[in-house]
Amino acid sequence: MRAAEVSLWARVRDRVAASDPGLLRLAAGSRTAGSIALTLAVLAVLGSPVTHLVAGAIASMVASFAIREKQRPRQAVTLALGLAVALVSVSLAALLNTRVVAGDVFFVVLIFCAVYSRRFGDRGYALGLIGFQIYFMSLFVGATAATLPGLYAVLAIAFGCSALVRFVIVYETPAGILQRLREAFRVRLAQLVAAQMELLDAGPDEADKALETVREGTARLHETAMMIQGRLEEGTADESVARLVQRRIAGAEIAAERLGLLLLSARSAERTSTLTLHLPGAPVPSGGELPVRDRATDMLRRDLGALRMLVLRPVGEGGTAMSHVRNRLLGYRDEENLPSASAPVQDVFRGIGEAARAVMGLRVALDGPQDESDDSPATTRSREELDAESAAIEGAEEGEREEKEVPAGLRRPTTRAAVQVSVGSALAIVGGEFLSSQRWYWAVLTCWIVFINTASTGEIVVKGYRRLLGTVLGVVAGIVLAGLVGPHTWPALGMVLLFVFAMFYTAPLSYTLMSFFVTAALGLLYTLLHRYSWEVLVLRVEETALGAACGIIAAALVLPVHTDRRTNDLLVTVLRRLSEVTGAAVEQLSGGPGDDLLDRARDLDRALGDLRSATQPLTHPITPMRTRRNTAEYLVALLETCAYHARSLAATAELLPTHPSIAADPRLRQACARITHNISVISAHVTGEHCEDAVETGPSIASMLEDAAPGSPRYGRITDRVLRHLQRLDEAVLGLARPLAVPVPEPGR
């Protein structure tokens, strides 16, 4: 019974770790709700009125979620500065309370400064947000000069409680967050292997659904790898350790993605295009026929299960049996240990061997040296390769990073956004006054919010739509809850705490859900302030719609950044990063000097993530332009395919100095020339340059190299893999040409 309880707890823990990597959402929700609860408890003990309870709840919430810095000392400094900004903001709001025109003008100036301050990093972002939100809180509770002393005390208590919860109760360190992210990566890797097992066994009717699960698992694993990448610098004290973890995470991610592709090929009559693994809705090749059940496929199912168990099993558990399983899987890296089967099925066994090696390297990097008493020769050889890689990483020097050009003047994103928000807020103030002279600030709040973390008109339209939808649903919930709670203060505050936690827990997942919880909580706050009525909630919807409309108008007419322009700029950035990674990797594989390839690959991933976010207005279900949506999804999937092959080339090139089976091949330079040329041609067409060049087509890359050096020896297995990556990359880059209207020569010309 005890073992069953431990197993159940382990499964629950793994599910939570996988659904919330690093427990970042859980920590954010707990920190904010805990800060509010502590503030309310202190104010209740002091006998504060309901108005001060509401002000304290809003202030503690702002003091908790505004801080985004990762280092604890910097968080403390920002929180202290935030209290000073909050005191100034509430003072000005109270003093300007009776001066309508001056108050409105100052509010617009404050909004401009709050947005413009984002150019100064996380601290500027936090202080600007605190200044705006506290001014809004002052309007919400009706601050006056007579109430200032009490509000000063409320703010001091709220910020103090926020600091206590952040630094003592919900204690987080960069190293602890990184450790939990590593655990989430391990669990998501195991989930991806389990999804790949289901894909192998799925019949024709279930194959497409199983493939979609593999796609989602691959994307979730990549998301976790990027999160780890963003925390390595703060979470590790030694730079060489950070680089080693980065290398092992990248290796495991690439091995898992490659294994999924090999499984797809094993189900198909011919080699599967990598695009199938990245394009939403793409069917399983060859109709998803179930592989013939024979000894080889039975072994394949068994070994996929063993790989998943190897990923999940904690270090030190399993003993000799687990060592034998690991040895068997690593043995598939040797040709003589492969079972008799078709070539695609043998490739899957090789992929399992490479994945097992990546898992072992990940364990050594994260958990230290392992027991080597039961190692087989294949395992010993894998350990030696990993040790050699670790030594090479420790001796590597950090290369110089490329400095990014920052636009000046009105072309700077923060300046443009500040002007747009100020104009939109001015419109919202005027329009809001016509709707309600008492609650016009709701329109301003919505206008402010739709500009947060958006950079184009299309993104603002989508965010405004989600905000309005969540608000309407929240109003309905607020009506029901207000009737249930009535005038009872503490049940209402308890539900507000619950909604605040849900708001921050769901914020990264769904902006609509977040808006729903915000509106429902505000309905309860209005009930506590005895201002609740059907008219107030309807007005909330009207003000939200007005604020969203003002934001969209300002974004469309004032220094607009159209979605097409932004996506084109980001597309060019992705293509440039792709060319850099591919060129540097092939240069190193050809015998050239080493480079920081994994960092370049992560720059590519980040650029692709920005592009994926920017295309959301084009791929959103509400968009009426179905053709553009399909084109955008296809282009992003092609670029994800390119990024996978570029990452694989970079990872292989980094193994060159230490891996005995990888040797430099100067012929690869010629193979890369056509790819980089085509990327340059496509970039020139996207940027609108006067370029009449067409992309180059021709024979396969392998045949190009054979024709160029007919007397040269045949490639080794690793070089063949490099050539396959280059061939797929060449095909994917050519695939980008037609939807982007880049000339493509006719066959035979």
ZIUR-V508296 format. One record per run of one state. SS is the DSSP state (A for helix, B for strand, O for the rest). FROM is the first residue (numbers start at 1). LEN is the number of residues. If there is no record, write none. Layout:
SS,FROM,LEN + SS,FROM,LEN
This chain:
O,1,1 + A,2,18 + O,20,1 + A,21,25 + O,46,4 + A,50,16 + O,66,6 + A,72,24 + O,96,4 + A,100,42 + O,142,3 + A,145,25 + O,170,4 + A,174,28 + O,202,5 + A,207,29 + O,236,3 + A,239,29 + O,268,6 + A,274,4 + O,278,7 + A,285,4 + O,289,6 + A,295,18 + O,313,6 + A,319,13 + O,332,3 + A,335,3 + O,338,5 + A,343,25 + O,368,9 + A,377,19 + O,396,13 + A,409,3 + O,412,1 + A,413,23 + O,436,5 + A,441,10 + O,451,6 + A,457,29 + O,486,3 + A,489,18 + O,507,4 + A,511,18 + O,529,5 + A,534,24 + O,558,5 + A,563,27 + O,590,7 + A,597,18 + O,615,1 + A,616,4 + O,620,6 + A,626,30 + O,656,12 + A,668,19 + O,687,8 + B,695,1 + O,696,5 + A,701,8 + O,709,8 + A,717,23 + O,740,4 + B,744,1 + O,745,5
